[in-house]
Amino acid sequence: MGALTEDRNTPRKEGLSIPVPVAASVKIFTGALLAADADGYATPGATATTLTYLGMAEETVDNTDGADGAKNVLIRRGEAFQFANDGTDPVTQASMGKVCYIVDDQTVAATSGTNTRSAAGTVIGIDADGVWVL
């Protein structure tokens, strides 16, 4: 096709709330930290090195008996979400503006756990109730 030589009417989506096909054999709960697995399917956050942070689940979806993509989950993105702070590798004020890491579907940690965890988002706040992740 090549570079543009005239104006283009480019299709767009808002991208704040998107449906994503769900991985096989998983149940996702509303409010869960969600990631894409190595094949691009939505899965609850977990300690693994092959996940890509997506955002927060806006609904509960049970695909425990389904194949990859048998169901979709609505994911909220582009906002900061408050997740639990890991007790053994806590996010502290020193992590402000830095990446935190996925422990499970509701918890983040300060480090990759010696390269055992995937990155979540950027820390934009820490308080007594948890870590704000953008």
C-alpha positions in Angstrom: 0.0 0.0 0.0 2.8 2.5 0.8 2.7 5.8 2.6 -0.3 8.1 2.5 -0.6 10.6 -0.3 -3.9 12.0 0.9 -6.1 12.1 4.0 -7.3 8.8 5.4 -10.5 8.1 7.3 -8.9 5.8 9.9 -11.3 3.5 11.9 -10.9 3.7 15.7 -12.1 2.3 19.0 -12.1 4.0 22.4 -10.1 1.1 24.0 -11.2 1.7 27.6 -13.5 -1.3 27.8 -12.7 -4.1 25.4 -13.9 -7.7 25.0 -11.1 -10.3 25.0 -11.5 -14.0 24.3 -10.9 -16.1 27.4 -8.3 -18.9 27.8 -9.5 -22.4 28.2 -10.3 -23.9 31.6 -10.3 -20.6 33.6 -12.8 -18.7 35.7 -12.5 -15.0 35.9 -14.0 -13.0 38.7 -15.2 -9.4 38.5 -12.5 -7.0 39.7 -9.7 -9.5 38.9 -6.3 -8.4 37.5 -6.3 -9.9 34.0 -3.5 -10.7 31.7 -3.1 -12.2 28.2 -1.4 -15.6 28.1 1.2 -16.4 25.5 -1.5 -17.1 22.9 -3.3 -13.8 23.6 -6.2 -15.2 25.6 -7.5 -13.5 28.8 -6.5 -15.3 32.0 -6.4 -14.4 35.7 -3.1 -12.9 36.8 -0.7 -15.5 38.2 3.0 -15.9 38.9 4.3 -16.6 35.4 6.8 -15.1 33.0 4.6 -15.4 29.9 1.7 -13.0 30.8 1.0 -9.5 29.5 -1.0 -7.2 31.8 -4.4 -6.2 30.3 -6.4 -4.5 33.1 -9.4 -5.4 35.3 -12.3 -7.7 34.6 -15.6 -5.9 34.5 -17.5 -9.2 34.8 -17.4 -12.8 35.9 -16.8 -15.3 33.2 -16.7 -19.0 33.7 -14.8 -20.8 30.9 -13.7 -23.8 33.0 -15.4 -26.2 30.6 -14.6 -24.2 27.4 -11.8 -24.1 24.9 -9.7 -21.1 24.1 -11.9 -18.3 23.0 -15.2 -20.0 23.7 -16.2 -17.0 25.8 -15.2 -13.3 26.0 -14.6 -11.1 29.0 -15.0 -7.4 29.2 -11.8 -5.8 30.3 -11.4 -2.2 31.7 -8.2 -0.5 30.7 -6.6 3.0 30.7 -7.3 3.7 34.4 -5.5 3.0 37.7 -6.8 0.0 39.6 -6.1 -0.8 43.3 -4.7 -4.3 43.8 -3.5 -5.9 47.0 0.2 -5.4 48.0 2.2 -8.6 48.3 3.3 -9.2 52.0 6.6 -10.8 51.2 7.7 -8.5 48.4 5.7 -5.3 49.0 5.5 -2.3 46.7 6.8 0.7 48.7 7.1 4.4 48.1 10.4 3.7 46.3 8.4 2.0 43.6 6.4 5.1 42.7 6.4 5.5 38.9 8.0 2.1 38.4 6.6 -1.2 37.1 5.2 -3.7 39.6 4.7 -7.4 39.0 1.8 -9.8 38.9 1.6 -12.3 41.8 -2.0 -13.5 41.3 -5.4 -12.1 40.1 -5.6 -9.5 42.9 -2.0 -9.0 44.1 1.1 -7.2 42.9 4.7 -7.2 44.1 7.7 -4.8 43.9 10.0 -7.2 41.9 10.0 -9.9 39.3 10.7 -12.5 42.0 14.0 -13.4 40.4 12.4 -13.5 37.0 9.4 -15.5 37.9 6.7 -12.8 37.5 5.4 -10.8 34.6 5.1 -7.1 34.7 1.8 -5.5 35.6 1.5 -1.7 35.2 3.1 1.4 36.6 2.7 2.2 40.3 0.9 5.6 40.7 0.0 5.3 44.4 0.5 3.2 47.5 -1.8 3.3 50.6 -3.0 1.1 53.4 -5.6 -0.6 51.1 -3.2 -1.5 48.3 -1.3 -0.4 45.3 -2.7 1.8 42.5 -1.6 0.3 39.1 -1.9 2.2 35.8 
